[in-house]
């Protein structure tokens, strides 16, 4: 398995972690929940810088931008493999 394929898989995992973080925020788990804390530690460093600028009417759009960005990066990697 090439490094590019591994990178694409890693980006897939990050996308799923971002989606899990969004779902966790909807169901309002307690702040001391270990699943919530783990997801925050993994995903928030990527989303926090964007969250400052991408809040629209109380809704944080940073997960959407991160997922689009990661999908774009995956597409660029895939096209470089061809």
Secondary structure, DSSP 4 states (H G I P E B T S, - for coil): --HHHHHHHHHHHHHHHHHHHHHHHHHT--TT-HHHHHHHHHHHHHHHHHHTT-EETTEE-HHHHHHHHHHHHHHHHHHHH-
